[in-house]
Amino acid sequence: MGLIKRDQLEEKGVLLIERVPVAVHRRETALSKQALTPTDDISRVKSEAQKMIEKAQAEADAIREAAREEGRREGREESAARLEEALETLNQAVKERKKIIKDAEGELLRLSLKIAEQIIRSEVSLHRDVSLNIVSEAIGRVSDREQIIVRVNREDAEYLKRYKDRLAGMLDGVKSFSIIEDANIEPGGCIIETNLGFIDARIATKLKSIEEALQRVSSEDR
């Protein structure tokens, strides 16, 4: 706005207004720049804050992934340790089993033979034809036809004499065939004598053969 000089007002009675140039445009430009600066700062701050958030988020994700990987690694290590422990337990059990079997092997063999003997003797006492089958099987191994003597228990002798012709007929050309009682032979078994030797078909002998066979199998498995 213009300034009014007092001397001019009193002398001439005229009101003069002095125009003073004002840099309006420059002020407006400066103000405009000042007005834009806070907005730019806010945008920049927001941008930097967003970057910090994203960086923090990435670090958090990396930490979580590392934790999961560590957990998986620890889980694998724990599983491997448990598996190794289980295998060790199994191996120990196998060793203990072998030791138990080895320690009990003799007793198991003895028990098995005892059971076999009881079964055989029970069959012999219940079925008289068992002795007939045993004698027939033994005669089938005879090669000498000159003289055949069948020694059996007294109880079996009476029964086998009924089948003397049948038994003798198993050997073509036999000249002498006889059945003799022998108290030293247990029921069910027999001894067959020939000029060339004898065939031992007693129950005790058969059980002894079974025992030896089982012992051989046991030795091979060790």
N, CA, C and O of each residue as an XYZ file, in Angstrom:
888
protein
N       0.847     -1.192      0.000
C       0.000      0.000      0.000
C       0.872      1.228      0.000
O       2.013      1.152      0.456
N       0.355      2.455     -0.530
C       1.136      3.699     -0.642
C       1.302      4.402      0.684
O       0.504      4.199      1.599
N       2.347      5.240      0.805
C       2.581      6.007      2.031
C       2.187      7.471      1.788
O       2.456      8.013      0.715
N       1.547      8.116      2.784
C       1.112      9.531      2.657
C       2.103     10.401      3.395
O       2.312     10.262      4.600
N       2.722     11.325      2.621
C       3.684     12.251      3.238
C       2.946     13.442      3.835
O       2.065     14.021      3.199
N       3.315     13.803      5.070
C       2.606     14.870      5.797
C       2.788     16.224      5.164
O       1.826     16.990      5.112
N       4.007     16.580      4.663
C       4.234     17.908      4.103
C       3.458     18.106      2.828
O       2.986     19.204      2.532
N       3.336     17.078      2.106
C       2.564     17.162      0.853
C       1.089     17.360      1.159
O       0.387     18.082      0.451
N       0.636     16.723      2.205
C      -0.773     16.835      2.559
C      -1.089     18.249      3.029
O      -2.172     18.744      2.714
N      -0.213     18.930      3.762
C      -0.491     20.253      4.298
C      -0.330     21.329      3.253
O      -1.117     22.275      3.244
N       0.653     21.235      2.366
C       0.906     22.300      1.413
C      -0.039     22.249      0.232
O      -0.590     23.290     -0.125
N      -0.240     21.221     -0.337
C      -1.001     21.160     -1.581
C      -2.411     20.647     -1.366
O      -3.268     20.801     -2.236
N      -2.650     20.061     -0.258
C      -3.989     19.526      0.005
C      -4.330     18.397     -0.919
O      -5.492     18.065     -1.150
N      -3.307     17.833     -1.424
C      -3.524     16.705     -2.355
C      -2.978     15.436     -1.701
O      -1.909     15.427     -1.091
N      -3.717     14.427     -1.848
C      -3.315     13.110     -1.279
C      -2.594     12.311     -2.342
O      -3.159     11.885     -3.350
N      -1.359     12.137     -2.071
C      -0.550     11.356     -3.030
C      -0.213      9.988     -2.417
O       0.063      9.844     -1.226
N      -0.252      9.077     -3.245
C       0.049      7.668     -2.795
C       1.280      7.185     -3.537
O       1.290      7.115     -4.766
N       2.289      6.861     -2.805
C       3.531      6.365     -3.415
C       3.454      4.844     -3.557
O       3.234      4.092     -2.608
N       3.646      4.465     -4.778
C       3.603      3.034     -5.055
C       4.971      2.385     -4.766
O       6.005      2.813     -5.278
N       4.937      1.413     -3.986
C       6.162      0.662     -3.651
C       6.053     -0.705     -4.281
O       5.160     -1.477     -3.932
N       6.963     -1.027     -5.224
C       6.862     -2.352     -5.901
C       7.058     -3.496     -4.897
O       7.951     -3.477     -4.049
N       6.200     -4.463     -5.038
C       6.230     -5.645     -4.140
C       6.494     -6.884     -4.978
O       5.845     -7.087     -6.004
N       7.439     -7.718     -4.553
C       7.779     -8.966     -5.299
C       6.786    -10.043     -4.919
O       7.068    -10.995     -4.191
N       5.570     -9.816     -5.482
C       4.487    -10.759     -5.152
C       4.773    -12.138     -5.702
O       4.601    -13.164     -5.044
N       5.217    -12.106     -6.938
C       5.431    -13.401     -7.589
C       6.499    -14.195     -6.869
O       6.361    -15.402     -6.666
N       7.585    -13.501     -6.478
C       8.656    -14.197     -5.794
C       8.195    -14.742     -4.453
O       8.537    -15.864     -4.077
N       7.417    -13.941     -3.735
C       6.916    -14.406     -2.437
C       5.997    -15.607     -2.606
O       6.067    -16.594     -1.873
N       5.113    -15.472     -3.628
C       4.189    -16.591     -3.845
C       4.953    -17.845     -4.196
O       4.606    -18.938     -3.749
N       6.010    -17.687     -5.006
C       6.809    -18.855     -5.392
C       7.506    -19.455     -4.183
O       7.546    -20.672     -3.997
N       8.064    -18.543     -3.348
C       8.735    -19.032     -2.147
C       7.775    -19.720     -1.226
O       8.085    -20.754     -0.634
N       6.564    -19.119     -1.104
C       5.548    -19.730     -0.239
C       5.108    -21.076     -0.776
O       4.881    -22.047     -0.054
N       5.001    -21.062     -2.138
C       4.581    -22.334     -2.743
C       5.599    -23.416     -2.448
O       5.245    -24.550     -2.124
N       6.913    -23.041     -2.566
C       7.947    -24.032     -2.277
C       7.906    -24.462     -0.831
O       8.075    -25.637     -0.505
N       7.669    -23.444      0.069
C       7.587    -23.792      1.476
C       6.386    -24.679      1.760
O       6.441    -25.540      2.638
N       5.300    -24.473      1.022
C       4.091    -25.277      1.233
C       4.284    -26.694      0.748
O       3.686    -27.606      1.320
N       5.093    -26.934     -0.284
C       5.299    -28.271     -0.839
C       6.312    -29.074     -0.046
O       6.287    -30.305     -0.058
N       7.193    -28.386      0.633
C       8.265    -29.098      1.334
C       7.764    -30.089      2.378
O       8.277    -31.208      2.378
N       6.815    -29.796      3.266
C       6.322    -30.762      4.254
C       5.728    -32.006      3.608
O       5.908    -33.119      4.103
N       5.019    -31.812      2.498
C       4.410    -32.967      1.818
C       5.484    -33.894      1.286
O       5.405    -35.116      1.418
N       6.506    -33.271      0.673
C       7.608    -34.099      0.175
C       8.295    -34.838      1.298
O       8.658    -36.005      1.151
N       8.474    -34.168      2.414
C       9.118    -34.820      3.556
C       8.294    -36.000      4.053
O       8.845    -37.052      4.376
N       6.993    -35.832      4.114
C       6.093    -36.910      4.578
C       6.175    -38.095      3.649
O       6.238    -39.240      4.098
N       6.173    -37.827      2.334
C       6.257    -38.920      1.360
C       7.573    -39.666      1.505
O       7.637    -40.894      1.457
N       8.639    -38.853      1.687
C       9.943    -39.478      1.850
C      10.001    -40.312      3.125
O      10.536    -41.420      3.127
N       9.461    -39.787      4.179
C       9.438    -40.513      5.450
C       8.637    -41.801      5.318
O       9.029    -42.865      5.796
N       7.469    -41.654      4.630
C       6.626    -42.839      4.427
C       7.366    -43.899      3.616
O       7.301    -45.092      3.910
N       8.071    -43.426      2.587
C       8.819    -44.355      1.738
C       9.908    -45.064      2.540
O      10.073    -46.281      2.458
N      10.641    -44.277      3.312
C      11.691    -44.871      4.130
C      11.110    -45.810      5.179
O      11.679    -46.864      5.463
N       9.974    -45.422      5.754
C       9.323    -46.271      6.749
C       8.879    -47.589      6.120
O       9.024    -48.654      6.718
N       8.334    -47.502      4.898
C       7.894    -48.703      4.197
C       9.068    -49.628      3.922
O       8.976    -50.847      4.071
N      10.192    -49.007      3.512
C      11.383    -49.802      3.274
C      11.848    -50.495      4.543
O      12.256    -51.656      4.524
N      11.778    -49.756      5.656
C      12.179    -50.349      6.931
C      11.255    -51.495      7.319
O      11.695    -52.527      7.826
N       9.946    -51.286      7.065
C       8.971    -52.343      7.374
C       9.235    -53.580      6.532
O       9.225    -54.708      7.024
N       9.476    -53.332      5.227
C       9.745    -54.458      4.339
C      11.029    -55.186      4.726
O      11.101    -56.414      4.688
N      12.042    -54.399      5.100
C      13.289    -55.009      5.533
C      13.086    -55.836      6.801
O      13.588    -56.953      6.924
N      12.327    -55.251      7.749
C      12.048    -55.961      9.001
C      11.252    -57.237      8.732
O      11.497    -58.283      9.334
N      10.279    -57.120      7.797
C       9.469    -58.287      7.446
C      10.329    -59.378      6.828
O      10.176    -60.556      7.148
N      11.243    -58.975      5.930
C      12.138    -59.936      5.292
C      13.035    -60.608      6.330
O      13.262    -61.817      6.281
N      13.547    -59.801      7.276
C      14.384    -60.371      8.328
C      13.590    -61.333      9.198
O      14.091    -62.384      9.598
N      12.333    -60.958      9.490
C      11.476    -61.830     10.301
C      11.207    -63.142      9.574
O      11.248    -64.219     10.170
N      10.929    -63.031      8.256
C      10.687    -64.245      7.457
C      11.933    -65.125      7.433
O      11.844    -66.348      7.538
N      13.092    -64.490      7.294
C      14.337    -65.253      7.272
C      14.574    -65.955      8.602
O      15.031    -67.097      8.643
N      14.254    -65.252      9.695
C      14.421    -65.846     11.020
C      13.487    -67.037     11.201
O      13.880    -68.087     11.708
N      12.210    -66.841     10.761
C      11.248    -67.943     10.882
C      11.676    -69.147     10.039
O      11.585    -70.286     10.498
N      12.142    -68.904      8.815
C      12.591    -69.996      7.942
C      13.796    -70.710      8.537
O      13.904    -71.936      8.492
N      14.710    -69.899      9.103
C      15.883    -70.499      9.745
C      15.460    -71.360     10.934
O      16.017    -72.431     11.177
N      14.453    -70.860     11.674
C      13.957    -71.618     12.823
C      13.309    -72.925     12.376
O      13.507    -73.979     12.982
N      12.519    -72.827     11.283
C      11.889    -74.049     10.768
C      12.937    -75.044     10.278
O      12.837    -76.242     10.541
N      13.944    -74.538      9.562
C      15.007    -75.413      9.069
C      15.775    -76.036     10.229
O      16.141    -77.211     10.187
N      16.014    -75.232     11.266
C      16.687    -75.755     12.451
C      15.845    -76.835     13.110
O      16.346    -77.863     13.565
N      14.517    -76.557     13.143
C      13.618    -77.551     13.716
C      13.615    -78.835     12.910
O      13.626    -79.934     13.465
N      13.599    -78.680     11.570
C      13.632    -79.867     10.732
C      14.951    -80.617     10.906
O      14.975    -81.845     10.984
N      16.038    -79.865     10.965
C      17.339    -80.505     11.155
C      17.397    -81.239     12.488
O      17.853    -82.379     12.567
N      16.920    -80.556     13.546
C      16.906    -81.199     14.851
C      15.984    -82.412     14.848
O      16.268    -83.434     15.473
N      14.844    -82.268     14.108
C      13.920    -83.393     14.012
C      14.564    -84.579     13.317
O      14.407    -85.725     13.737
N      15.304    -84.280     12.228
C      15.987    -85.364     11.524
C      17.045    -86.006     12.402
O      17.194    -87.228     12.430
N      17.776    -85.165     13.116
C      18.808    -85.693     14.003
C      18.179    -86.547     15.110
O      18.703    -87.600     15.474
N      17.051    -86.072     15.635
C      16.384    -86.830     16.695
C      15.854    -88.158     16.152
O      15.971    -89.196     16.803
N      15.265    -88.111     14.939
C      14.759    -89.343     14.328
C      15.894    -90.319     14.065
O      15.761    -91.517     14.317
N      17.018    -89.804     13.557
C      18.169    -90.662     13.295
C      18.680    -91.285     14.585
O      19.062    -92.455     14.619
N      18.681    -90.479     15.652
C      19.151    -90.992     16.946
C      18.220    -92.083     17.463
O      18.669    -93.100     17.990
N      16.907    -91.856     17.305
C      15.938    -92.861     17.748
C      16.059    -94.134     16.921
O      15.970    -95.239     17.456
N      16.262    -93.975     15.615
C      16.410    -95.144     14.750
C      17.651    -95.935     15.132
O      17.619    -97.164     15.206
N      18.732    -95.227     15.371
C      19.964    -95.901     15.771
C      19.775    -96.632     17.096
O      20.269    -97.744     17.285
N      19.054    -95.989     18.006
C      18.787    -96.628     19.302
C      17.935    -97.878     19.125
O      18.183    -98.902     19.762
N      16.908    -97.787     18.240
C      16.046    -98.937     17.993
C      16.828   -100.095     17.371
O      16.631   -101.255     17.735
N      17.717    -99.769     16.428
C      18.531   -100.802     15.791
C      19.466   -101.455     16.802
O      19.674   -102.668     16.774
N      20.016   -100.661     17.674
C      20.898   -101.195     18.712
C      20.130   -102.138     19.634
O      20.625   -103.200     20.011
N      18.912   -101.729     19.988
C      18.063   -102.582     20.826
C      17.748   -103.892     20.122
O      17.787   -104.962     20.730
N      17.432   -103.796     18.817
C      17.125   -104.994     18.034
C      18.335   -105.915     17.958
O      18.210   -107.126     18.137
N      19.505   -105.342     17.691
C      20.720   -106.152     17.621
C      21.006   -106.838     18.947
O      21.415   -107.998     18.993
N      20.782   -106.096     20.020
C      20.996   -106.669     21.347
C      20.015   -107.815     21.596
O      20.378   -108.842     22.171
N      18.764   -107.625     21.155
C      17.760   -108.674     21.330
C      18.135   -109.928     20.536
O      17.966   -111.052     21.010
N      18.649   -109.712     19.313
C      19.070   -110.851     18.485
C      20.215   -111.602     19.166
O      20.235   -112.832     19.197
N      21.172   -110.837     19.714
C      22.292   -111.460     20.408
C      21.806   -112.256     21.627
O      22.252   -113.376     21.874
N      20.891   -111.653     22.373
C      20.352   -112.333     23.551
C      19.601   -113.590     23.145
O      19.691   -114.626     23.804
N      18.850   -113.483     22.038
C      18.085   -114.642     21.553
C      19.027   -115.786     21.177
O      18.794   -116.941     21.534
N      20.098   -115.448     20.447
C      21.051   -116.478     20.063
C      21.695   -117.111     21.292
O      21.909   -118.322     21.339
N      22.000   -116.283     22.279
C      22.629   -116.797     23.495
C      21.675   -117.728     24.237
O      22.067   -118.791     24.718
N      20.410   -117.304     24.318
C      19.413   -118.129     25.010
C      19.245   -119.460     24.298
O      19.198   -120.518     24.925
N      19.154   -119.386     22.952
C      18.980   -120.616     22.174
C      20.183   -121.534     22.334
O      20.045   -122.747     22.492
N      21.378   -120.923     22.289
C      22.585   -121.727     22.437
C      22.647   -122.383     23.802
O      22.994   -123.558     23.918
N      22.307   -121.616     24.847
C      22.341   -122.160     26.205
C      21.301   -123.265     26.393
O      21.528   -124.235     27.116
N      20.154   -123.098     25.724
C      19.064   -124.062     25.903
C      19.067   -125.154     24.843
O      18.200   -126.028     24.842
N      20.040   -125.104     23.942
C      20.049   -126.036     22.810
C      20.093   -127.487     23.279
O      19.333   -128.327     22.798
N      20.983   -127.772     24.219
C      21.112   -129.136     24.707
C      19.838   -129.624     25.370
O      19.411   -130.761     25.175
N      19.240   -128.740     26.159
C      18.006   -129.109     26.847
C      16.863   -129.300     25.860
O      16.055   -130.218     25.998
N      16.805   -128.418     24.855
C      15.761   -128.550     23.830
C      15.911   -129.851     23.053
O      14.924   -130.515     22.737
N      17.148   -130.205     22.751
C      17.401   -131.458     22.028
C      16.971   -132.658     22.865
O      16.307   -133.572     22.375
N      17.358   -132.634     24.119
C      16.984   -133.743     25.007
C      15.468   -133.857     25.134
O      14.907   -134.952     25.105
N      14.818   -132.703     25.275
C      13.368   -132.697     25.405
C      12.695   -133.197     24.121
O      11.715   -133.940     24.177
N      13.224   -132.788     22.972
C      12.660   -133.219     21.694
C      12.763   -134.733     21.536
O      11.819   -135.389     21.093
N      13.908   -135.271     21.900
C      14.095   -136.722     21.799
C      13.180   -137.478     22.755
O      12.654   -138.542     22.428
N      12.999   -136.903     23.947
C      12.109   -137.538     24.926
C      10.680   -137.579     24.410
O       9.978   -138.579     24.560
N      10.264   -136.481     23.802
C       8.912   -136.426     23.240
C       8.763   -137.427     22.095
O       7.750   -138.118     21.990
N       9.782   -137.497     21.241
C       9.749   -138.447     20.125
C       9.672   -139.877     20.638
O       8.926   -140.701     20.108
N      10.448   -140.161     21.667
C      10.434   -141.513     22.238
C       9.052   -141.864     22.803
O       8.550   -142.969     22.599
N       8.454   -140.918     23.506
C       7.126   -141.173     24.074
C       6.094   -141.406     22.977
O       5.225   -142.269     23.104
N       6.195   -140.643     21.916
C       5.249   -140.802     20.808
C       5.407   -142.175     20.155
O       4.425   -142.865     19.880
N       6.655   -142.553     19.914
C       6.916   -143.843     19.271
C       6.432   -144.998     20.137
O       5.763   -145.912     19.654
N       6.777   -144.949     21.426
C       6.374   -146.033     22.326
C       4.858   -146.075     22.478
O       4.267   -147.149     22.589
N       4.237   -144.909     22.482
C       2.777   -144.890     22.563
C       2.160   -145.526     21.319
O       1.192   -146.279     21.421
N       2.713   -145.227     20.157
C       2.219   -145.821     18.915
C       2.413   -147.329     18.917
O       1.551   -148.078     18.458
N       3.560   -147.769     19.441
C       3.854   -149.205     19.472
C       2.867   -149.945     20.371
O       2.381   -151.022     20.024
N       2.574   -149.344     21.545
C       1.672   -150.012     22.490
C       0.219   -149.996     22.003
O      -0.544   -150.921     22.286
N      -0.159   -148.950     21.273
C      -1.548   -148.842     20.813
C      -1.787   -149.570     19.490
O      -2.895   -150.033     19.217
N      -0.761   -149.663     18.692
C      -0.930   -150.249     17.363
C       0.129   -151.335     17.166
O       1.310   -151.041     16.982
N      -0.303   -152.564     17.208
C       0.625   -153.674     17.087
C       1.246   -153.753     15.699
O       2.327   -154.319     15.536
N       0.581   -153.196     14.707
C       1.123   -153.285     13.354
C       2.358   -152.397     13.172
O       3.018   -152.474     12.135
N       2.685   -151.547     14.174
C       3.893   -150.729     14.090
C       5.119   -151.630     14.055
O       6.035   -151.416     13.260
N       5.131   -152.624     14.908
C       6.271   -153.550     14.929
C       6.372   -154.305     13.610
O       7.472   -154.579     13.130
N       5.236   -154.637     13.028
C       5.250   -155.305     11.727
C       5.871   -154.401     10.659
O       6.646   -154.865      9.823
N       5.533   -153.137     10.689
C       6.090   -152.186      9.722
C       7.605   -152.019      9.912
O       8.359   -151.936      8.944
N       8.033   -151.973     11.190
C       9.459   -151.813     11.468
C      10.245   -153.031     10.984
O      11.292   -152.885     10.352
N       9.748   -154.220     11.275
C      10.429   -155.442     10.840
C      10.435   -155.522      9.317
O      11.438   -155.918      8.723
N       9.338   -155.154      8.688
C       9.258   -155.197      7.223
C      10.282   -154.235      6.613
O      10.952   -154.563      5.634
N      10.389   -153.063      7.199
C      11.348   -152.075      6.688
C      12.775   -152.581      6.847
O      13.607   -152.375      5.963
N      13.068   -153.247      7.977
C      14.410   -153.777      8.216
C      14.720   -154.934      7.266
O      15.830   -155.017      6.741
N      13.781   -155.803      7.046
C      13.983   -156.934      6.129
C      14.250   -156.431      4.715
O      15.004   -157.049      3.963
N      13.637   -155.323      4.361
C      13.854   -154.763      3.029
C      15.298   -154.353      2.784
O      15.683   -154.143      1.634
N      16.104   -154.234      3.826
C      17.512   -153.849      3.680
C      18.445   -155.065      3.670
O      19.659   -154.920      3.526
N      17.884   -156.236      3.821
C      18.697   -157.456      3.859
C      19.076   -157.875      2.436
O      18.246   -157.880      1.526
N      20.344   -158.224      2.276
C      20.815   -158.695      0.960
C      21.111   -160.195      0.949
O      21.089   -160.837     -0.101
N      21.392   -160.749      2.149
C      21.705   -162.181      2.239
C      20.405   -162.990      2.281
O      19.482   -162.646      3.020
N      20.334   -164.046      1.502
C      19.127   -164.873      1.447
C      19.362   -166.261      2.079
O      18.482   -167.119      2.026
N      20.496   -166.470      2.649
C      20.828   -167.798      3.161
C      20.064   -168.117      4.443
O      19.339   -169.108      4.530
N      20.248   -167.252      5.427
C      19.591   -167.477      6.725
C      19.198   -166.142      7.338
O      20.025   -165.236      7.445
N      17.917   -166.016      7.747
C      17.402   -164.780      8.337
C      16.824   -165.106      9.712
O      15.957   -165.968      9.850
N      17.328   -164.392     10.736
C      16.795   -164.544     12.089
C      16.306   -163.173     12.542
O      17.060   -162.201     12.528
N      15.047   -163.102     12.940
C      14.447   -161.855     13.405
C      14.276   -161.933     14.913
O      13.487   -162.741     15.404
N      14.997   -161.115     15.646
C      14.913   -161.077     17.104
C      14.009   -159.907     17.509
O      14.237   -158.760     17.126
N      12.969   -160.237     18.301
C      12.014   -159.212     18.727
C      11.599   -159.465     20.167
O      11.893   -160.524     20.722
N      10.924   -158.510     20.770
C      10.387   -158.645     22.112
C       9.320   -159.753     22.122
O       8.697   -160.041     21.099
N       9.125   -160.367     23.299
C       8.183   -161.472     23.400
C       6.772   -161.075     22.949
O       6.092   -161.842     22.266
N       6.339   -159.865     23.340
C       5.003   -159.413     22.966
C       4.865   -159.298     21.442
O       3.820   -159.623     20.880
N       5.915   -158.841     20.796
C       5.872   -158.688     19.341
C       6.022   -160.043     18.644
O       5.487   -160.241     17.553
N       6.746   -160.974     19.270
C       7.002   -162.269     18.635
C       5.696   -163.001     18.340
O       5.522   -163.535     17.244
N       4.795   -163.029     19.285
C       3.536   -163.734     19.086
C       2.719   -163.117     17.950
O       2.064   -163.818     17.179
N       2.774   -161.809     17.871
C       2.017   -161.117     16.815
C       2.675   -161.321     15.448
O       1.975   -161.570     14.466
N       4.008   -161.221     15.363
C       4.710   -161.298     14.088
C       4.695   -162.714     13.497
O       4.759   -162.885     12.280
N       4.612   -163.700     14.349
C       4.589   -165.084     13.836
C       3.360   -165.327     12.974
O       3.364   -166.219     12.126
N       2.327   -164.556     13.178
C       1.140   -164.679     12.328
C       1.455   -164.263     10.887
O       0.804   -164.699      9.937
N       2.472   -163.408     10.756
C       2.804   -162.872      9.432
C       4.162   -163.392      8.945
O       4.815   -162.766      8.110
N       4.576   -164.549      9.482
C       5.890   -165.093      9.143
C       6.018   -165.346      7.641
O       7.004   -164.945      7.022
N       5.026   -166.007      7.062
C       5.075   -166.300      5.634
C       5.111   -165.005      4.806
O       5.817   -164.907      3.802
N       4.342   -164.035      5.252
C       4.316   -162.753      4.528
C       5.689   -162.087      4.577
O       6.170   -161.556      3.576
N       6.317   -162.122      5.764
C       7.636   -161.504      5.923
C       8.694   -162.272      5.122
O       9.547   -161.664      4.475
N       8.638   -163.584      5.168
C       9.608   -164.399      4.418
C       9.442   -164.198      2.920
O      10.412   -164.249      2.164
N       8.191   -163.967      2.496
C       7.926   -163.770      1.077
C       8.532   -162.478      0.529
O       8.626   -162.294     -0.684
N       8.935   -161.602      1.417
C       9.569   -160.364      0.970
C      10.977   -160.612      0.433
O      11.539   -159.772     -0.269
N      11.546   -161.784      0.774
C      12.899   -162.139      0.337
C      12.811   -163.326     -0.612
O      12.573   -164.455     -0.183
N      12.997   -163.080     -1.850
C      12.957   -164.175     -2.837
C      14.141   -165.126     -2.642
O      15.294   -164.701     -2.577
N      13.830   -166.422     -2.551
C      14.892   -167.419     -2.460
C      15.489   -167.587     -1.091
O      16.543   -168.210     -0.965
N      14.857   -167.054     -0.043
C      15.388   -167.228      1.305
C      15.293   -168.702      1.702
O      14.275   -169.355      1.468
N      16.357   -169.212      2.299
C      16.396   -170.635      2.666
C      15.927   -170.879      4.090
O      15.304   -171.902      4.374
N      16.226   -169.932      5.002
C      15.847   -170.109      6.391
C      15.352   -168.775      6.947
O      16.025   -167.751      6.835
N      14.163   -168.809      7.547
C      13.583   -167.588      8.113
C      12.946   -167.950      9.444
O      12.070   -168.812      9.499
N      13.387   -167.288     10.533
C      12.861   -167.596     11.861
C      12.668   -166.333     12.678
O      13.371   -165.343     12.476
N      11.699   -166.366     13.614
C      11.404   -165.248     14.519
C      11.680   -165.733     15.929
O      11.079   -166.716     16.361
N      12.582   -165.069     16.671
C      13.015   -165.499     17.987
C      12.747   -164.391     18.994
O      12.958   -163.210     18.717
N      12.270   -164.804     20.191
C      12.022   -163.840     21.259
C      13.350   -163.417     21.900
O      14.250   -164.233     22.102
N      13.447   -162.099     22.219
C      14.648   -161.575     22.865
C      14.213   -160.500     23.857
O      13.719   -159.439     23.476
N      14.414   -160.809     25.155
C      13.972   -159.898     26.211
C      14.770   -158.592     26.231
O      14.327   -157.611     26.829
N      15.928   -158.567     25.594
C      16.759   -157.357     25.577
C      16.298   -156.331     24.538
O      16.819   -155.218     24.466
N      15.339   -156.722     23.762
C      14.833   -155.814     22.724
C      13.478   -155.271     23.170
O      12.579   -156.042     23.505
N      13.334   -153.975     23.175
C      12.099   -153.346     23.630
C      11.003   -153.528     22.576
O      11.296   -153.754     21.402
N       9.753   -153.429     22.996
C       8.639   -153.583     22.060
C       8.740   -152.602     20.890
O       9.109   -151.440     21.059
N       8.411   -153.090     19.731
C       8.413   -152.254     18.537
C       9.666   -152.374     17.713
O       9.624   -152.137     16.505
N      10.803   -152.741     18.328
C      12.061   -152.825     17.606
C      12.428   -154.257     17.260
O      11.726   -155.204     17.615
N      13.548   -154.393     16.557
C      14.018   -155.719     16.189
C      15.486   -155.673     15.781
O      16.025   -154.616     15.453
N      16.118   -156.842     15.811
C      17.458   -157.011     15.258
C      17.394   -158.176     14.284
O      16.914   -159.258     14.623
N      17.866   -157.952     13.106
C      17.838   -158.992     12.076
C      19.261   -159.472     11.842
O      20.152   -158.691     11.506
N      19.457   -160.777     12.026
C      20.778   -161.370     11.849
C      20.834   -162.125     10.526
O      19.873   -162.783     10.128
N      21.959   -162.019      9.865
C      22.210   -162.766      8.630
C      23.638   -163.303      8.684
O      24.381   -163.012      9.622
N      24.011   -164.073      7.695
C      25.375   -164.598      7.636
C      26.387   -163.477      7.376
O      27.575   -163.626      7.660
N      25.914   -162.378      6.846
C      26.809   -161.272      6.510
C      26.863   -160.203      7.599
O      27.681   -159.286      7.525
N      25.998   -160.314      8.609
C      25.986   -159.297      9.654
C      24.586   -159.154     10.236
O      23.773   -160.077     10.185
N      24.330   -157.989     10.783
C      23.004   -157.787     11.363
C      22.521   -156.364     11.107
O      23.304   -155.468     10.794
N      21.215   -156.183     11.249
C      20.578   -154.865     11.087
C      19.906   -154.519     12.404
O      19.041   -155.249     12.887
N      20.319   -153.393     12.979
C      19.781   -152.953     14.270
C      18.612   -152.004     14.012
O      18.811   -150.869     13.577
N      17.411   -152.466     14.277
C      16.212   -151.644     14.084
C      15.471   -151.457     15.394
O      14.242   -151.391     15.420
N      16.228   -151.372     16.486
C      15.597   -151.142     17.789
C      15.159   -149.677     17.907
O      15.689   -148.797     17.228
N      14.196   -149.445     18.770
C      13.689   -148.081     18.982
C      14.790   -147.183     19.510
O      14.925   -146.044     19.064
N      15.574   -147.676     20.447
C      16.662   -146.879     21.034
C      17.676   -146.491     19.960
O      18.199   -145.377     19.964
N      17.946   -147.411     19.048
C      18.902   -147.122     17.976
C      18.361   -146.050     17.042
O      19.092   -145.159     16.609
N      17.076   -146.147     16.739
C      16.453   -145.136     15.882
C      16.494   -143.754     16.541
O      16.761   -142.747     15.886
N      16.225   -143.727     17.844
C      16.268   -142.450     18.563
C      17.684   -141.889     18.588
O      17.876   -140.676     18.494
N      18.673   -142.765     18.713
C      20.067   -142.323     18.700
C      20.422   -141.710     17.343
O      21.148   -140.718     17.272
N      19.911   -142.303     16.282
C      20.159   -141.766     14.943
C      19.524   -140.391     14.784
O      20.097   -139.486     14.178
N      18.318   -140.259     15.350
C      17.634   -138.966     15.289
C      18.423   -137.910     16.056
O      18.564   -136.779     15.590
N      18.938   -138.275     17.231
C      19.722   -137.346     18.048
C      20.976   -136.887     17.307
O      21.299   -135.699     17.306
N      21.672   -137.812     16.687
C      22.883   -137.458     15.950
C      22.575   -136.546     14.773
O      23.340   -135.630     14.469
N      21.448   -136.800     14.111
C      21.055   -135.954     12.975
C      20.739   -134.539     13.441
O      21.119   -133.566     12.790
N      20.042   -134.428     14.571
C      19.713   -133.109     15.106
C      20.963   -132.361     15.544
O      21.059   -131.147     15.361
N      21.906   -133.070     16.114
C      23.153   -132.431     16.541
C      23.952   -131.937     15.342
O      24.571   -130.875     15.408
N      23.947   -132.689     14.254
C      24.640   -132.233     13.050
C      24.009   -130.964     12.497
O      24.700   -130.025     12.103
N      22.673   -130.958     12.475
C      21.969   -129.755     11.985
C      22.251   -128.572     12.879
O      22.451   -127.458     12.394
N      22.270   -128.800     14.181
C      22.543   -127.713     15.127
C      23.948   -127.158     14.936
O      24.153   -125.946     15.008
N      24.919   -128.041     14.692
C      26.317   -127.626     14.499
C      26.447   -126.803     13.216
O      27.207   -125.834     13.173
N      25.715   -127.183     12.181
C      25.784   -126.472     10.898
C      25.176   -125.076     11.005
O      25.593   -124.167     10.287
N      24.203   -124.894     11.883
C      23.534   -123.602     12.026
C      24.359   -122.610     12.826
O      24.055   -121.417     12.813
N      25.371   -123.054     13.506
C      26.166   -122.141     14.343
C      27.096   -121.289     13.505
O      27.835   -120.467     14.046
